[in-house]
Amino acid sequence: MAEQRVTLATLPMTLMEALHYTLSFNPAGESETTAQHEIVNALERAMEARRQRIVISQSTVSSVKWAAILLEALCALIAIAMVHSDNRLTCAIALTLFATGVAICVLMIAAYTRPFTGEISVGPDLLQQVITSETASGASAH
């Protein structure tokens, strides 16, 4: 997802195999039927979460939106400068505060444009913890 190679058309083979195996299992009793339903629901939630991550990884902020944000910031800076033109200190303080806010907003938008890369990226850590804990609990059940 970080490299934007995964698409919605790409099927998660491991999840599909797990779903197929779960559905092919013939439950013997009510508890096994309940367990089968829970497993199917968990796999469907995992597939939906995957779909959402793919959609997020492919979304971008267009150049038109960037231009609009920066033009709006420029207009506001000019308006602030005009309002405070009689007092240089007040003008400098107001412009500095607003420019700092604009810079932080632009930085945050740029950082979250690609949520799976960079310093503040969303990683697979939580998913790996779930897999590890499921593997460990499955091994101890046998």
C-alpha positions as CSV (number, residue, x, y, z in Angstrom):
1,M,0.0,0.0,0.0
2,A,2.9,2.4,0.7
3,E,4.1,1.8,-2.9
4,Q,0.5,2.0,-4.2
5,R,0.8,-1.3,-6.0
6,V,-2.2,-2.9,-4.3
7,T,-5.6,-2.3,-5.9
8,L,-9.1,-3.3,-5.0
9,A,-9.0,-5.8,-7.9
10,T,-6.1,-7.7,-6.2
11,L,-7.7,-10.4,-4.0
12,P,-6.1,-11.1,-0.7
13,M,-5.4,-14.8,-1.3
14,T,-4.7,-15.7,2.3
15,L,-8.0,-14.2,3.5
16,M,-9.8,-15.8,0.6
17,E,-8.3,-19.2,1.4
18,A,-9.2,-18.8,5.1
19,L,-12.8,-17.9,4.1
20,H,-13.1,-20.8,1.7
21,Y,-11.7,-23.3,4.3
22,T,-14.0,-21.9,7.0
23,L,-17.1,-22.1,4.8
24,S,-16.1,-25.7,3.6
25,F,-16.1,-26.9,7.2
26,N,-19.3,-28.7,8.2
27,P,-20.1,-27.8,11.8
28,A,-21.2,-30.7,14.0
29,G,-23.0,-28.8,16.6
30,E,-24.3,-25.4,17.7
31,S,-21.1,-24.3,19.2
32,E,-19.1,-25.1,16.0
33,T,-21.8,-23.3,13.9
34,T,-21.4,-20.2,16.2
35,A,-17.6,-20.4,15.9
36,Q,-17.9,-20.7,12.1
37,H,-20.1,-17.6,11.9
38,E,-17.7,-15.6,14.2
39,I,-14.7,-16.6,12.0
40,V,-16.6,-15.6,8.8
41,N,-17.5,-12.3,10.4
42,A,-13.9,-11.6,11.5
43,L,-12.6,-12.5,8.0
44,E,-15.2,-10.2,6.4
45,R,-14.2,-7.4,8.8
46,A,-10.5,-8.0,7.9
47,M,-11.3,-7.8,4.2
48,E,-13.4,-4.6,4.7
49,A,-10.5,-3.0,6.7
50,R,-8.1,-4.0,3.8
51,R,-10.5,-2.3,1.3
52,Q,-10.6,0.8,3.3
53,R,-6.8,1.0,3.6
54,I,-6.4,0.5,-0.1
55,V,-8.9,3.4,-0.8
56,I,-7.1,5.6,1.7
57,S,-3.7,4.7,0.2
58,Q,-4.9,5.7,-3.3
59,S,-6.5,9.0,-2.3
60,T,-4.5,12.2,-3.0
61,V,-4.9,16.0,-2.6
62,S,-5.2,17.4,-6.1
63,S,-3.1,20.3,-7.3
64,V,-6.2,22.4,-7.6
65,K,-6.9,22.0,-3.8
66,W,-3.3,22.9,-3.0
67,A,-3.5,26.0,-5.2
68,A,-6.8,27.0,-3.5
69,I,-5.4,26.5,0.0
70,L,-2.2,28.5,-0.7
71,L,-4.1,31.3,-2.5
72,E,-6.5,31.6,0.4
73,A,-3.6,31.8,2.8
74,L,-1.9,34.4,0.7
75,C,-5.1,36.5,0.6
76,A,-5.5,36.2,4.3
77,L,-1.9,37.3,4.9
78,I,-2.4,40.3,2.6
79,A,-5.6,41.2,4.5
80,I,-3.8,41.0,7.8
81,A,-1.0,43.1,6.6
82,M,-3.4,45.8,5.3
83,V,-5.4,45.8,8.6
84,H,-2.2,46.2,10.7
85,S,-0.3,48.4,8.3
86,D,-0.2,51.4,10.8
87,N,1.6,49.4,13.5
88,R,4.6,47.4,12.3
89,L,5.0,45.3,15.5
90,T,1.4,44.3,15.5
91,C,1.5,43.5,11.8
92,A,4.7,41.4,12.2
93,I,3.2,39.4,15.2
94,A,-0.2,38.8,13.4
95,L,1.6,37.7,10.1
96,T,3.9,35.4,12.0
97,L,1.1,33.8,13.9
98,F,-1.0,33.3,10.8
99,A,1.9,32.1,8.7
100,T,2.9,29.6,11.3
101,G,-0.7,28.2,11.4
102,V,-0.7,28.0,7.6
103,A,2.7,26.2,7.6
104,I,1.4,23.7,10.1
105,C,-1.8,23.0,8.1
106,V,0.2,22.6,4.9
107,L,2.6,20.2,6.6
108,M,-0.3,18.1,8.1
109,I,-2.1,17.9,4.8
110,A,1.1,16.9,3.0
111,A,1.9,14.3,5.7
112,Y,-1.5,12.7,5.6
113,T,-1.7,12.7,1.8
114,R,0.3,9.5,1.9
115,P,-0.7,7.8,5.1
116,F,1.4,4.6,4.6
117,T,4.8,6.3,4.0
118,G,6.9,8.7,6.0
119,E,7.5,9.5,9.6
120,I,3.9,9.6,10.7
121,S,2.8,6.6,8.6
122,V,0.2,4.0,9.5
123,G,2.0,0.7,9.8
124,P,1.0,-2.9,10.0
125,D,2.1,-3.2,13.6
126,L,-1.3,-3.8,15.1
127,L,-2.2,-6.4,12.5
128,Q,1.1,-8.2,13.1
129,Q,0.4,-8.3,16.8
130,V,-3.0,-9.9,16.1
131,I,-1.5,-12.5,13.8
132,T,1.2,-13.3,16.4
133,S,-1.3,-13.6,19.3
134,E,-3.6,-15.8,17.1
135,T,-0.7,-18.0,16.1
136,A,0.4,-18.3,19.7
137,S,-3.1,-19.1,21.0
138,G,-3.7,-21.6,18.1
139,A,-0.4,-23.4,18.9
140,S,-1.3,-23.6,22.6
141,A,-4.8,-25.0,21.8
142,H,-3.2,-28.0,20.0
